[in-house]
Amino acid sequence: MKRNIKTIAIIGGGPSGCSIATLLKRKGYTVAVFHLEKRPEIIVGESLVPAIIPYLRKLGVEDEVKSYSTYKPGASVWVNKDEEATSPFSFGGGGLPPYAYNVPRIKFDKTIFDLAVKEGVTFFSHAAKLERVGNSDELKLSDDTLVAINDFFKGQPDLIVDASGRSRTISRLLDIPTKEGERKDIAVFAHLSGAEKIEPYNIHLHRLEKGWNWRIPLPDRISVGVVIDPKHLKEYGDTKEEQYDNFLKSDETLRKFTANAKRETGVAQYNNYQLISQKMYGKNWLLTGDAGGFLDPIFSSGLFLAIKGSFAAADAISMGTDVAFKKYQKDQLYELAIWQKLVDTWYSGSLFTLFKVGQDRMDTAIGRYIGPHMQRHLTRIFSGEAVYKSYSRRFLNFVFGPMLSLMKLGRLHNRKTSDLAIK
Ligand SMILES: Cc1cc2nc3c(=O)[nH]c(=O)nc-3n(C[C@H](O)[C@H](O)[C@H](O)COP(=O)(O)OP(=O)(O)OC[C@H]3O[C@@H](n4cnc5c(N)ncnc54)[C@H](O)[C@@H]3O)c2cc1C
C-alpha cells in the first residue's frame, strides 16, 4: 500500500537531518526541520572516509568542504608505539576516490545546513516535542510544538523523521528495543596546537597500553581523542580536563606526539556510542543517521552512514510503500551489523595480529603472493568500501577467521590474537 506523504517534519538539523531535508525538498515535499541552534565548541566526527565523497558530490558540496578541510590520502595504524602500518586509500582499488577529507565539524555541519536553506527547507529553532497517539505506534507533534511553528503543516505532518542523533527522540519515546555493543568505553577529545605535525594528512590511530587514540590533522590544529574504559580514565583526575591532560602526559605514545602541544579548546566527552535500534520505521515515522543506530567510531564510518542513510531514507519515502520502508530497515540493520563485525576485529586484536603476521611473513613466497591482495582489502576497511564489495567481505571474513587459525596450525605464526586486544 502506498502511503500518502506530502508533509514531513524532521527532528534535528545535523548532517542527516539537513541532508534528508535537502533530498526531500528536491523531490517536492513540504519539509520543515526542528533545529537547535546552540552548538558545542567542538564536535566529534572530523575524519571522513572516501565512500562519503560520491554523496557529497550528489549533494553538491564537495568543493565547499574541500575549501576548509585537509586532504586525507589514507589511514595510519600504529600497532605499538613504534610500529606503523600505513594504507594510502589508492591501495584500495575499486571505484572510490583515493582520498577523503578531515573536516572541522562545525564548518561541515554548517555547509550541509546552508545547503538545505538554499534549497528552500524551512527551519524552526525549536526542540520538537512528540507524543504517542494512545497506545499505538503513531506519533504526533505536541500542541505547543504546533503553536511554536505557527501551524506550518496545517495540522499534523504526514511523516516525522527522527534525525536527532544520539538523543534518539523516537526510540526513547516508543521504547524501541536496541542492540548494544559490548564495550562501554568513553571518548574524550580536544583540539591541540603545537602537536607533532602529521604529513601527509592521514588519520593516525594508535593502539595504546590502555584504550586507543586518534590524531586527526585539521588545517590549523590537531584533533586528539582517547577512547578508553572509564575506570582507567578515572585514575587520571576528577574532571574530564584533568583526565585528558594527565592521560596525554602519562601515556608514552601520546607524550611523544603532544609534549609541546597546547590545548586550545575545552574537553568534550562522549559515552555509550554503540547502540542500534531494532526498528527503523513505524506508522508515521522513520529513523535516520545516529538516531537509528551508531557504532564505535574507530573506522570513521559515522558521517558516511548518516548521509548515505539519508539518501536511502529519502528514496524509501518517495516510494512510499511498506515494502520500501521494510527494505530500508533491513538494509540499515544489515549494514550496521557488518560494520560492527569489522569494529570487533579492532578490539579483539585480530586486525593487529593480521598486520603483524603480514609483516613477519613478507619474506616468504606466500607472504609476497598474498601481501598486496591483503593490503588492498584491509585498505577497503578504512575507505568504507569493504562492507559493500561482497568479495572483500568474504575475503576479510576468511582472513580474520579460518586463515589466521590455519596459519597457526601450520606453524606459519604463533601469535595469540588476544595479546593485541584493546584493554
Ligand atoms: C567519539 C566519537 C568519534 C566520532 N568520530 C567520527 C569520525 O571521525 N568520522 C565520522 O564520520 N563520524 C564520527 N563519529 C560519528 C558522527 O559524529 C555521527 O555519526 C554523526 O554526527 C551523525 O550525524 P547525525 O546528523 O545523525 O546526528 P548529529 O550530528 O548528532 O545531529 C543531531 C542533531 O539533532 C539535534 N537534536 C537532538 N534532539 C533534538 C530535538 N528534540 N529537536 C531538535 N533538534 C534536536 C542535535 O542538537 C543535533 O544538532 C564519531 C562519534 C563519536 C561518539
The ligand as an SDF file (V2000), in Angstrom:
LIG
                    3D

 53 58  0  0  0  0  0  0  0  0999 V2000
   33.7390    9.6480   19.9210 C   0  0  0  0  0  0  0  0  0  0  0  0
   33.1640    9.7310   18.5430 C   0  0  0  0  0  0  0  0  0  0  0  0
   34.0030    9.9320   17.4500 C   0  0  0  0  0  0  0  0  0  0  0  0
   33.4690   10.0010   16.1610 C   0  0  0  0  0  0  0  0  0  0  0  0
   34.3160   10.1750   15.1090 N   0  0  0  0  0  0  0  0  0  0  0  0
   33.8190   10.1720   13.8490 C   0  0  0  0  0  0  0  0  0  0  0  0
   34.6740   10.3550   12.7170 C   0  0  0  0  0  0  0  0  0  0  0  0
   35.8800   10.5470   12.8500 O   0  0  0  0  0  0  0  0  0  0  0  0
   34.1130   10.3530   11.4870 N   0  0  0  0  0  0  0  0  0  0  0  0
   32.7690   10.1830   11.3040 C   0  0  0  0  0  0  0  0  0  0  0  0
   32.3080   10.1720   10.1580 O   0  0  0  0  0  0  0  0  0  0  0  0
   31.9340   10.0340   12.3460 N   0  0  0  0  0  0  0  0  0  0  0  0
   32.4210   10.0330   13.6160 C   0  0  0  0  0  0  0  0  0  0  0  0
   31.5670    9.9090   14.6800 N   0  0  0  0  0  0  0  0  0  0  0  0
   30.1300    9.7510   14.4250 C   0  0  0  0  0  0  0  0  0  0  0  0
   29.4560   11.0410   13.9390 C   0  0  0  0  0  0  0  0  0  0  0  0
   29.7500   12.0860   14.8160 O   0  0  0  0  0  0  0  0  0  0  0  0
   27.9480   10.8120   13.8450 C   0  0  0  0  0  0  0  0  0  0  0  0
   27.7050    9.6000   13.1680 O   0  0  0  0  0  0  0  0  0  0  0  0
   27.2220   11.9410   13.1090 C   0  0  0  0  0  0  0  0  0  0  0  0
   27.3290   13.1410   13.8260 O   0  0  0  0  0  0  0  0  0  0  0  0
   25.7500   11.5860   12.9370 C   0  0  0  0  0  0  0  0  0  0  0  0
   25.0450   12.6570   12.3690 O   0  0  0  0  0  0  0  0  0  0  0  0
   23.5160   12.8650   12.7220 P   0  0  0  0  0  0  0  0  0  0  0  0
   23.0450   14.0120   11.8980 O   0  0  0  0  0  0  0  0  0  0  0  0
   22.7880   11.5740   12.6180 O   0  0  0  0  0  0  0  0  0  0  0  0
   23.4850   13.2560   14.2780 O   0  0  0  0  0  0  0  0  0  0  0  0
   24.0680   14.5550   14.9970 P   0  0  0  0  0  0  0  0  0  0  0  0
   25.2670   15.0430   14.3370 O   0  0  0  0  0  0  0  0  0  0  0  0
   24.1610   14.1910   16.4490 O   0  0  0  0  0  0  0  0  0  0  0  0
   22.9120   15.6530   14.8260 O   0  0  0  0  0  0  0  0  0  0  0  0
   21.6960   15.5530   15.5240 C   0  0  0  0  0  0  0  0  0  0  0  0
   21.1450   16.9610   15.7500 C   0  0  0  0  0  0  0  0  0  0  0  0
   19.8290   16.8760   16.3000 O   0  0  0  0  0  0  0  0  0  0  0  0
   19.6630   17.8820   17.3100 C   0  0  0  0  0  0  0  0  0  0  0  0
   18.5430   17.4800   18.1820 N   0  0  0  0  0  0  0  0  0  0  0  0
   18.5160   16.4990   19.1080 C   0  0  0  0  0  0  0  0  0  0  0  0
   17.2730   16.4490   19.6770 N   0  0  0  0  0  0  0  0  0  0  0  0
   16.5120   17.3950   19.0830 C   0  0  0  0  0  0  0  0  0  0  0  0
   15.1510   17.8300   19.2360 C   0  0  0  0  0  0  0  0  0  0  0  0
   14.3030   17.2710   20.0990 N   0  0  0  0  0  0  0  0  0  0  0  0
   14.7130   18.8500   18.4640 N   0  0  0  0  0  0  0  0  0  0  0  0
   15.5390   19.4560   17.5710 C   0  0  0  0  0  0  0  0  0  0  0  0
   16.8380   19.0870   17.4000 N   0  0  0  0  0  0  0  0  0  0  0  0
   17.3040   18.0650   18.1330 C   0  0  0  0  0  0  0  0  0  0  0  0
   21.0470   17.9030   17.9660 C   0  0  0  0  0  0  0  0  0  0  0  0
   21.2350   19.1210   18.6410 O   0  0  0  0  0  0  0  0  0  0  0  0
   21.9720   17.7540   16.7570 C   0  0  0  0  0  0  0  0  0  0  0  0
   22.2430   19.0130   16.1850 O   0  0  0  0  0  0  0  0  0  0  0  0
   32.0700    9.8680   15.9680 C   0  0  0  0  0  0  0  0  0  0  0  0
   31.2220    9.6840   17.0720 C   0  0  0  0  0  0  0  0  0  0  0  0
   31.7600    9.6220   18.3460 C   0  0  0  0  0  0  0  0  0  0  0  0
   30.8210    9.4460   19.5150 C   0  0  0  0  0  0  0  0  0  0  0  0
  1  2  1  0
  2  3  1  0
  2 52  2  0
  3  4  2  0
  4  5  1  0
  4 50  1  0
  5  6  2  0
  6  7  1  0
  6 13  1  0
  7  8  2  0
  7  9  1  0
  9 10  1  0
 10 11  2  0
 10 12  1  0
 12 13  2  0
 13 14  1  0
 14 15  1  0
 14 50  1  0
 15 16  1  0
 16 17  1  0
 16 18  1  0
 18 19  1  0
 18 20  1  0
 20 21  1  0
 20 22  1  0
 22 23  1  0
 23 24  1  0
 24 25  2  0
 24 26  1  0
 24 27  1  0
 27 28  1  0
 28 29  2  0
 28 30  1  0
 28 31  1  0
 31 32  1  0
 32 33  1  0
 33 34  1  0
 33 48  1  0
 34 35  1  0
 35 36  1  0
 35 46  1  0
 36 37  1  0
 36 45  1  0
 37 38  2  0
 38 39  1  0
 39 40  1  0
 39 45  2  0
 40 41  1  0
 40 42  2  0
 42 43  1  0
 43 44  2  0
 44 45  1  0
 46 47  1  0
 46 48  1  0
 48 49  1  0
 50 51  2  0
 51 52  1  0
 52 53  1  0
M  END
$$$$
